[in-house]
Amino acid sequence: MSRIIVFGGHGRIALLLAPLLVARGDEVTSVIRNPDHVAEVEETGARALVADVETLGTTELADIIRGHDAVVWSAGAGGGSAERTYAVDRDAAIRTMDASAEAGTGRYVMVSWIGSKADHGVAEDADFFPYADAKWAADEHLRGTELDGTILGPGTLTFDDPTGRIVLDPEGKGEVSRADVAAVIAESVGNPSTIGRTIRFGNGSGDSAVPIADALSA
């Protein structure tokens, strides 16, 4: 059993992740901003913790993280203003990494996106640029820490049923169901072979896709 804290606990992926972790015996703390979401989050078996990561400092975040065995960052501004995107997807994410180190919680799983690279190719005047830029900065910060970090880069998210199978470094947009992303997170948290890696993935098709556990351990 592990104690896992998930930031962005009311997100669609996090709501699918929590039951997977709880079912295998983990204790889950889901951090949410809106108290109106407590009941829905706790229906997953997680404990809801209301906290605004956009405003909390590193020491306050460390107090929240302390005592957990692993951190999952699945939060995001969800579009909107560039200012808030940087505030959440970059700055708040980085603070949770620094807070994890301060709290003595070494395991950290970042949910990023498949295109998070220095040469992501998103034009600076594009609406998507702040997200691409913020995620890359957060990913790079994690790589520069001494945390046992894993960066997950799913492709375009779908509402398809889970397949339990993925392909690494897929061509194109790498479409993948949110349910399979949740399963990849759950597998990654406890799989030491994923530490220090950036894993880009999609569902693939046919024989190109393999069971999630096999793909992550390859």
VEXDREN-2710 file (C-alpha; in Angstrom, 1 decimal):
% VEXDREN-2710
k/r/px/py/pz
1/MET/0.0/0.0/0.0
2/SER/1.2/3.5/-0.9
3/ARG/-0.1/6.9/0.1
4/ILE/-0.4/9.0/-3.1
5/ILE/-1.4/12.6/-3.5
6/VAL/-2.9/13.7/-6.8
7/PHE/-3.0/17.4/-7.7
8/GLY/-5.9/18.2/-10.0
9/GLY/-8.1/15.7/-8.3
10/HIS/-11.3/16.7/-10.0
11/GLY/-9.9/16.5/-13.5
12/ARG/-11.3/13.8/-15.8
13/ILE/-8.2/11.7/-15.7
14/ALA/-7.8/12.0/-12.0
15/LEU/-11.4/10.9/-11.4
16/LEU/-10.5/7.8/-13.4
17/LEU/-7.2/7.3/-11.7
18/ALA/-8.3/7.4/-8.1
19/PRO/-10.5/4.3/-8.2
20/LEU/-7.6/2.3/-9.8
21/LEU/-5.3/3.2/-7.0
22/VAL/-7.8/2.6/-4.3
23/ALA/-8.8/-0.8/-5.8
24/ARG/-5.2/-2.0/-5.4
25/GLY/-5.0/-0.8/-1.8
26/ASP/-3.4/2.6/-2.1
27/GLU/-4.6/5.6/0.0
28/VAL/-5.3/8.6/-2.2
29/THR/-5.5/12.2/-1.4
30/SER/-7.1/14.2/-4.2
31/VAL/-6.3/17.9/-4.1
32/ILE/-9.1/20.1/-5.5
33/ARG/-9.7/23.9/-5.6
34/ASN/-13.5/23.9/-5.4
35/PRO/-15.2/22.6/-2.3
36/ASP/-18.4/21.9/-4.3
37/HIS/-16.4/19.0/-5.9
38/VAL/-15.7/17.2/-2.6
39/ALA/-18.6/14.7/-2.8
40/GLU/-17.8/13.7/-6.4
41/VAL/-14.2/13.2/-5.6
42/GLU/-14.8/11.1/-2.5
43/GLU/-17.1/8.8/-4.5
44/THR/-13.9/7.6/-6.1
45/GLY/-12.6/6.4/-2.8
46/ALA/-10.1/9.2/-2.4
47/ARG/-9.9/11.7/0.4
48/ALA/-10.6/15.2/-1.0
49/LEU/-8.4/18.0/0.2
50/VAL/-9.5/21.5/-0.7
51/ALA/-6.4/23.7/-1.5
52/ASP/-5.6/26.3/-4.1
53/VAL/-2.2/25.3/-5.6
54/GLU/-2.2/28.6/-7.5
55/THR/-1.8/30.6/-4.3
56/LEU/0.0/28.2/-1.9
57/GLY/3.7/28.6/-1.4
58/THR/6.3/25.9/-1.4
59/THR/6.3/25.4/2.4
60/GLU/2.5/25.2/2.5
61/LEU/2.5/22.6/-0.3
62/ALA/5.2/20.6/1.5
63/ASP/2.9/20.4/4.5
64/ILE/0.2/19.0/2.3
65/ILE/2.6/16.5/0.6
66/ARG/4.5/15.4/3.7
67/GLY/3.6/11.8/4.7
68/HIS/2.8/10.7/1.2
69/ASP/4.9/8.2/-0.8
70/ALA/4.3/9.7/-4.3
71/VAL/3.0/12.8/-6.0
72/VAL/1.0/12.9/-9.2
73/TRP/0.6/16.2/-11.0
74/SER/-2.5/16.1/-13.1
75/ALA/-3.6/19.7/-12.6
76/GLY/-3.9/22.4/-15.2
77/ALA/-5.4/25.8/-15.9
78/GLY/-7.6/24.3/-18.6
79/GLY/-7.0/27.0/-21.1
80/GLY/-8.1/30.6/-20.6
81/SER/-5.6/33.3/-20.0
82/ALA/-1.9/32.9/-20.7
83/GLU/-1.2/34.4/-17.3
84/ARG/-3.2/31.7/-15.4
85/THR/-1.8/29.0/-17.6
86/TYR/1.8/30.0/-16.6
87/ALA/0.6/30.4/-13.0
88/VAL/-0.7/26.8/-12.8
89/ASP/0.9/24.6/-15.4
90/ARG/4.4/26.0/-14.9
91/ASP/4.8/27.9/-11.6
92/ALA/2.5/25.9/-9.3
93/ALA/3.7/22.6/-10.8
94/ILE/7.3/23.7/-10.1
95/ARG/6.4/24.6/-6.5
96/THR/5.0/21.2/-5.9
97/MET/8.3/19.6/-7.1
98/ASP/10.3/21.8/-4.7
99/ALA/7.8/21.0/-2.0
100/SER/8.1/17.3/-2.6
101/ALA/11.8/17.6/-2.0
102/GLU/11.2/19.6/1.1
103/ALA/8.7/17.1/2.4
104/GLY/11.0/14.1/1.7
105/THR/8.6/12.6/-0.9
106/GLY/10.9/11.5/-3.7
107/ARG/8.5/9.9/-6.2
108/TYR/6.9/12.4/-8.6
109/VAL/4.9/11.6/-11.7
110/MET/4.1/14.5/-14.1
111/VAL/1.3/14.3/-16.6
112/SER/2.4/16.3/-19.5
113/TRP/1.6/16.0/-23.2
114/ILE/3.1/14.2/-26.2
115/GLY/4.5/17.4/-27.8
116/SER/6.4/18.7/-24.8
117/LYS/9.8/19.3/-26.3
118/ALA/12.1/22.2/-26.7
119/ASP/11.2/22.3/-30.4
120/HIS/7.5/21.8/-29.9
121/GLY/6.8/23.9/-33.0
122/VAL/3.9/25.9/-31.5
123/ALA/4.1/29.5/-32.8
124/GLU/4.4/32.2/-30.1
125/ASP/1.3/34.0/-31.4
126/ALA/-0.8/30.8/-31.2
127/ASP/-3.3/30.4/-28.4
128/PHE/-1.7/27.0/-27.5
129/PHE/1.8/28.5/-27.0
130/PRO/1.5/29.4/-23.3
131/TYR/0.5/25.8/-22.5
132/ALA/3.2/24.3/-24.6
133/ASP/5.8/26.7/-23.1
134/ALA/4.6/26.2/-19.5
135/LYS/4.6/22.4/-19.7
136/TRP/8.0/22.3/-21.2
137/ALA/9.4/24.5/-18.4
138/ALA/7.8/22.3/-15.8
139/ASP/9.1/19.2/-17.4
140/GLU/12.6/20.6/-17.6
141/HIS/12.5/21.6/-14.0
142/LEU/11.6/18.1/-12.9
143/ARG/14.5/16.7/-15.0
144/GLY/16.8/19.0/-13.1
145/THR/15.7/17.9/-9.6
146/GLU/16.9/14.9/-7.6
147/LEU/13.3/13.6/-7.4
148/ASP/12.5/10.1/-8.8
149/GLY/10.6/11.7/-11.6
150/THR/8.6/10.3/-14.5
151/ILE/7.2/12.5/-17.3
152/LEU/4.2/11.0/-19.1
153/GLY/3.3/12.4/-22.5
154/PRO/-0.1/11.2/-23.7
155/GLY/-1.3/12.1/-27.1
156/THR/-4.7/13.6/-28.0
157/LEU/-7.1/12.6/-25.3
158/THR/-10.4/10.8/-26.2
159/PHE/-13.4/9.5/-24.4
160/ASP/-13.0/6.1/-25.9
161/ASP/-13.3/3.0/-23.8
162/PRO/-10.1/1.8/-22.2
163/THR/-8.1/-0.8/-24.2
164/GLY/-5.4/-1.6/-21.6
165/ARG/-2.8/-1.3/-24.4
166/ILE/-0.5/1.5/-25.6
167/VAL/2.3/2.1/-28.1
168/LEU/5.3/4.2/-27.2
169/ASP/6.4/7.1/-29.4
170/PRO/3.4/6.9/-31.7
171/GLU/3.2/8.6/-35.0
172/GLY/0.8/11.5/-35.5
173/LYS/-1.2/12.9/-32.6
174/GLY/-1.1/9.6/-30.7
175/GLU/-4.8/9.5/-29.7
176/VAL/-5.4/7.8/-26.4
177/SER/-8.3/7.3/-24.1
178/ARG/-8.4/9.1/-20.8
179/ALA/-9.1/5.8/-19.1
180/ASP/-5.9/4.4/-20.5
181/VAL/-3.9/7.5/-19.5
182/ALA/-5.2/6.9/-15.9
183/ALA/-4.0/3.3/-16.1
184/VAL/-0.6/4.4/-17.3
185/ILE/-0.3/6.8/-14.4
186/ALA/-1.3/4.0/-12.0
187/GLU/1.2/1.6/-13.4
188/SER/4.0/4.2/-13.5
189/VAL/3.7/5.3/-9.9
190/GLY/4.9/1.9/-8.6
191/ASN/7.1/0.9/-11.5
192/PRO/10.7/1.8/-10.8
193/SER/11.7/1.2/-14.5
194/THR/9.8/4.4/-15.4
195/ILE/12.0/6.7/-13.1
196/GLY/14.0/9.2/-15.0
197/ARG/12.1/8.6/-18.2
198/THR/9.9/10.7/-20.5
199/ILE/7.2/8.4/-21.9
200/ARG/5.2/9.5/-24.9
201/PHE/2.4/7.2/-25.8
202/GLY/-0.9/6.7/-27.6
203/ASN/-3.3/3.8/-28.0
204/GLY/-1.9/2.7/-31.4
205/SER/-3.7/0.1/-33.4
206/GLY/-3.5/-3.6/-34.1
207/ASP/-0.3/-5.4/-33.2
208/SER/1.5/-2.1/-32.6
209/ALA/-0.1/-1.7/-29.1
210/VAL/1.0/-3.9/-26.2
211/PRO/-0.3/-4.2/-22.6
212/ILE/0.4/-1.1/-20.5
213/ALA/2.6/-2.9/-18.0
214/ASP/4.7/-4.5/-20.8
215/ALA/5.1/-1.2/-22.6
216/LEU/6.3/0.7/-19.5
217/SER/8.7/-2.0/-18.5
218/ALA/10.2/-2.5/-22.0
END
